[in-house]
Amino acid sequence: MEYEVGKLAPGYYADLIALDKSPLNDIGQLSAVWFVMQQGKVIHHHEQDKSAVI
């Protein structure tokens, strides 16, 4: 596993979130997540929120 983590590259696993703007300038950006990737697979995308009932 040590050769499958630690990089953003083809063939590697990644846990990350994608944001529209930097949270370093505005911590509130963490509430506007575009997508979540876990173990190299997108598990949540902002497009899914359009059909969500709140």
Helices and strands as residue ranges (DSSP letters): E 16-19, G 27-31, E 33-38, E 41-45, G 46-51
